[in-house]
């Protein structure tokens, strides 16, 4: 399947869109002031060790302390193949200690970054593991003979004194010895620079920063099926050319500078796709639709037939809608970068073969997703539960913030409900204070409700408390916002 990659660069942010079969499949955004930290290596300082949680908080120079669990401490785990329990964290760390760590998950919401002491540095074809003298191979390379040949090839390229290990990435399948040798040399030199800085700088300190988003595109996203990589910034195009000449020379012929008059993302309809990806409803071509609700704990996706009634019978309609929805769901997961627990509520199907076909279609679509996923079958309630690894914020969390009117609830109290709250509050105030007059400050909708439909109730309360009640519109107030002033 051919892929086009679009890179839109401004001084404020870099945006990348992956286009497959003419449709946007993935969006990646990196802002200059909020650059992702996953992959960065820090010299951190232990702020607090929590034996009860077998975890520690580490200061790495960010706004919030980062989190390190004992399971992510390389030194805590047995490496002799035994299943013995890890050492207690209180034996490994103490307050004020300096420790080298790597961010494995960016800060998300109110949670700090997740850390590991097992360092890994990614290259084009290899991932370097300085603490683990082991050569592993990507599971996507399935041919056993090919796996053995690659392992022997990399082993022969290692320096005699090299004590670290490597993971061979899928990109290395057709790589030459020279390409692999360049990757080994680059990674070893990078690690040498990290260790030098760790000895000379006080904690907290940044020792290694992962590549920029545009550079990671060339390193991680480009494959044999990539037709073109278009960049709309001359300066960044030249920087990417320099990077590609050294690390990804095979990409050079496909790296293009876009000079058209129309903005690159407008030309391919990416801007419209971004707007649609922020909505709850996703329309399917058949007339069905998805409803996507994202919460802190999980994401739920509900499938509906909508106006689709073209099947031979109702079961056929449901089956075809679910098949189309399976593909659309996977696209939305990648497009919105939804992670964590995801619950899929397909339309109920009685036919076991239909269920199997929908699950097979879902797995087929997920095979194109680079992010690790795990899918269970249909539950007794007819739901499909799945998880998708979350290493960075979703598209909505990057581009949006909770609504100030509803505080993220998605709904606000009606004007009538607010009126009744105000009437109860007036009664409480009248029992405690004896002002000359009560003045209600509220939004236009609430004041209009008091002047019209609730005017009789307001007049009755005024007679009951024997005080005049004045109304005043506050244009800046949201519908739920009000104040009662004692004059």
N, C-alpha and C positions, 0 to 999 in steps of 0.2 A: 504494500500500500504506500503510494508516494506521499511525502510530507514536505510542506513548505514552512519555513520558519521566518517569522517577521520580527524584527527588533526595532522598537521605537524608543529613541533616546532623547531626553531633555535634561537640562541641568538638575531638575528636581527628582526625576525618576527614570527608571528603565523598565519597559514593558515588553514582554515576549509572548507571541501567539503562535501556537502550533496548528497548522491547517492540514487536515486530512480529508480527502475527497471533497474539497471545496467548503468544508465546515470547520469552524474553530473547535478544537478538542481540548486545548489546555491554554491557560493564561497564567503568566508568572509576572509579578510586579515587585520591584525592589526600589524603595525610596532612599534617596541619599542620606536623609537624617534618621532612617529606621532600617538600615541594612541588616538583613538576616544574619544571625550569629551561629547557626548550626554549622558545625565543622571547625569553628574557631578554637584555637588552643590557648589557654590562659595559665598563668601562674596565679593561683588563687590562695586566699587565706581562710582557714577554717574559722568561722564565726561562732558556731555552736554545734556540739555533738549531742544527738538525741538517742541514747541507748534504747529507750522504750520503743522507738520507731525504727531502730537500726538505720539511721540516716543522719546526715549532717547538712548544715547550711554553709555555703562557701561564698565569700565575697570575691567576685571577679571584676569588680569595677562597674557593674551595672546598677540601675536604680533599685532593683530588688535582689536580695541574696539568692543564689542559685541552689538547687537541691541535688544532693548526692546520696543515693541509697547504697547499702552495703553490697547489693547484688551487682552494682556497676563499678565496684572497686576491684581492679585486676588482681591486686595483691591478696585480696580476701578469699579468692576462689582457688580450690585445688586444681592443679594442672597435670596431675598424674593419671587422669582417667577415672579416679574414684568418685563416689557420690557423697563424700563427706560434706558436712555443713560448712558454710563459709565462716571465717573467723569473725568474732564480734567486732563491731565498728569501733567500740571504745578502746580496743587494743591496737587499732591501726591509725586512728586520728586523735588529735587533741586540739583544744582551742588555741588559736594563734599560729598553728602549723602552716607552712607553705606547702602546697601540693599542686602538681601539674594536672590539669583537667581539660577535657574537651566537651563542648556543648553538643549534645545529641538531639536536643529538642529546644526550639526557640521559646522565649517567654510567651505564654498564651493567656489572654485575659488577666486574671489576678494571680496566675501561677508564675513563679520564677522559672528560669531556664533549668533544664534537666541535664545533669553532667555525668561523665564517665571518666575513669582514670585510664581506661584502655584507649590509647591514642591511635588514630588511623588517619592517614593523609592520602587523599585520592589523586591519582594521575589519570591520564587518558585511558590507559589499558590495564593499569595495576593499582591496587590500594596497598599502601605500605603500613605494616603493623610492627613498629619498632620493638615492642615487648614480647612478641609471639613468634618464635622461630618455626613457622609453619607456612606451607604454601597451599592455599585453598583455591578452589575454582568455582566460578559462578554456576549455580544450579541450572541456568539456562543453556549451558553447554552440556548436552546430554550424552553425546557419543563418548564411550569410555576410552577408546583408543586415542581419540583427540585430546581428552583430558590428560591422559598420561603423557602424551607428546608435549603438550603445553607445559606441564609441570617440569619435565626434564629440560625443556628449552629455557625456562626462567631460572631454574637451578644453576644451569651452566653459565648464565650471565651475571650471577651474583658475585660481588667482590669476595676474596678469600676470608676477610675478617668480618663479613656481614653477619650480625646476630639476629637481625629482625626477620620478619616474614612478609609474605605478600598474598593478596587475593587477586586472582586473575579474572578480570572483567570480561564480559561478552565481547567487547570491542577487540580483544586480543586474539580472537579466533583466526583471523587472516593476517595478523601482524607479522612483519619481518623481524629478524633478529635485531636489526639496527633500530627499529622503532621501539622494541621492548627494551633494548639497552639504554636508549635515551630516556625512557620512562624511569628505569631503575636509577640511573644517574641523577635525574632531576629530583626524585623523591628522597634519595639518600642525602643529597646536598641540602634540600629543604629541612630535613630532620636535624642535620648538623647545625644549621642556623638556629633552629628552635632551642636545642640544648645549650648552645652558647649564650643565648639571651636569658635562658632560665637561670644560669649561674651568675649573671651580672646585673639583673634587674630585680628591684624589690617587688613583693606582691602587694596588691593585685596588679597584673600586667598582661597585656595582650602579646602573645608570643608568635602566633601565626593566624593570619586571616585568610579564609577561603577566597577563592576567585570571585570576581564580580559576576553578576547574573549573565551578562553578555558572554564572558569567557567560559562560564560553566555550560552555556548552551553549546559551544563548540566542543567542549570536553565530554559532555554527558548526553546531549540530545541528538547530535548528528549521527546518522547511520547510513547504511548503503541505500536505504529507501528515501533519503533526504534529497529532494530535487534542487532546492535553493535556500540560501540564508540571506535575506535582504535586510540591510541596515540603512536607516534614513539619516544618519549623522556621519558626515565626512570624517570628523576627528576620530570618532569611535570605530568607524570602518577601518581606518588606518591602524589603529591600535589592535583591532582584531586580526588584521592581516599579519602584523608583526607577531602576535601570539600564535597564529595558525602556522606561520612559517617554521616556528620552533617546535611546537607540540602536536599540531594536527595538519601536516602539509597536504594530506589528501583532500582537505576541505577547501583549499585555496580556489579551485576552479568554480566552486559553487557559492562562494562568498561574494555578494553583489552589493554595490552602493546604489540605493534607490534615490533617484533625483527627480521623480515626477512632481507635478504641481499639486495634485491631490494628496492629502496626508495618507501615509501608508496604511494606517488602520482603517481609514474611511474607505479606501479603495477595495479592501477585502471584507468590509462589513463588520469589522471587529468591534468598533465602538458601539454599534447597535447590539451586538451579542453581549457585551459587558452589561449594558442596561437591562437586557432580558435576564441575565444571570443573577441579578439582584432581586428579582421578583419571586413570589411564592409559586406562581402558576407557570407551568411549562406546557404549551400546547403541542400535541402530537399531530402528525400529518393526517392521520385517519379521522381526527375529530375528537379523540380522547385527550386526556390531559393528566399531568402530574401536579400534586400539591406538595411542596417541599417546606418543612418546618425545621429550622435549626435551633437547638437549645444548647445550654452549657454541657449537659450530660450526653446527649445523643441527637441524631438527626432522623426524622421520620419522613418517608416518601410514600404518598398515597396515590394509587392508580385509579383513574375513573374513566368510564367509557365515553362520557360526554355525549356528543351528537353522532357517534359512530354506530350505525345500525345496518351495515352492508353485508354482514355475514349471512350464511345460509340459515342459521338459527342463532339463538341467543348464546349458546355455548361456543359456537364458532366466533361470534363477535367478541366475546370475552377473551378467548384464546389469542386471537389476532391482536387485540389491544395489548394484552400482556406481553406478547412477543416484541411488539414495537416499543413498549415501555421499558423492557429489559435493556435494549440498546440505548434508549434515551437516558435512562437512569445512570448508566456507566459514563456516558458523555457528561452529564451534569456533575457527577462526582469529581471527574477530572477538571472540568471547567471551573467549578466553584471551589475546588480543592477541599472537599468535605472529608473529614476524618473522624476517628473514634468509632463509637457504636452507631450503626446505621440500621434502621428497621424499615423493611420494604413491605408495604401492604398491597400486594397484587389483588386484582379482583378475584373473588373466590372461584375456584375451578373444582369440579367434581371428578373429572377425567384424570387418572393418574398419568397417562401418557402426555397429556397437555402440561401437567406440572413438570414432568421430566424435561420436556422440550423447552419450557420457559427457563428452567434452571440451566440447561445446556447453553441456551442463547446468552444468558447472563455471564456464565463462565467464559464463553467465547469472546464476548465484548471486553471482559476484565483482563483477558490475556494481553491486551495492548496497553494496559496500565502499568507504568513503571513502579508505582507505589505498591508496597506489600498489602495484600488483602486476604481475608479469610471469610469464607461463605459457608453457612450451614444450610441444610435443606429446609423445606417447609415445616413449620412447627405445627402443633396440634391446633393452634388458633389460625393457621393459614398464613402466618407471617414468615418472611425470610430474614434471618438475622445475619449481619455481616460486620466485620471490622475493617477499617482502612487506616493504615499507619498515618499518624498526624505529626508532622515535623515542623510545620509552619502554620501561620494564621490562614483561615479561609479567606476567599475573595471578599465576602461581605464584611468580615472583621477588619480587613485592610482598608476598604473603601468607605465603610459606613460606621455610624455610632448610634447608640440607642436614641430613639425619638424623645426630645425633651418634654413633649406633651404627655406621652403615655409611659415614659421611662422603660421602653422596650416591651411592654405588655402586648402591644398591638391593638389596644382599645382604650377608650377613655370613658369616664362616667358621663351619663347623659346630663343635660342641663337641668332636668327635673330632679335627678338624684342629688345634684349639687345644691339645688334650691332647698331640698328637705334637710340636707346637712346643715345649711346656714340657719334654717329655722330652729333646729335643735340647739345649735351653738348659741343663737340669740337668747333662747330660753335659759340656758346655763349661765350666760353672762348676766342676764337680768336678775337672777337669784343672788349673785355675788356682789354686783356693783349697782350704783344708782346714778348713772350719768344723765345729762340733760337730753341727749339724743344718741341713737345708734346709727352708724353709717356703714352700709355694706359696699365694699369695693370688690367688683367681680368683672368677669368678661362680658362682652356684649350679649352673647347668647343667654347667659344666666340672668342678666338684668332684664332682657326682653321677656324671659319666662315669668319673672316677678311682675312685670308691668301688664302682662296679658293673662295667661292661663292660671298663674298662681297668685294673682293680685288679691283675691278674696282671702286666701290663707294668710298672706302677709298682713292684710288689714286686721284679721281676727287676732293674730299674735300681737300686733301693736295695741289693740284694745285690751288684751289680756295683761300685758306687762305695763300698760299705761305710760308708754314712752313713744315718741315719734321715731319712725324708721326711715332714713333717707337712702337713696340708691345712687351709686356713682360708677360709671363705666371706666374700667382701666384697660386701655387698648393693648398693653403689653402682657396682660394676664392670659394664661392658658385656661381652657374650660374648667379644669378641676381646681384652679387657683382662686382663692378669695381671702379677704381680710375683713374683720369687723372692728371698726374704730369707735371708741367711746368718746363722745364730744362733751 
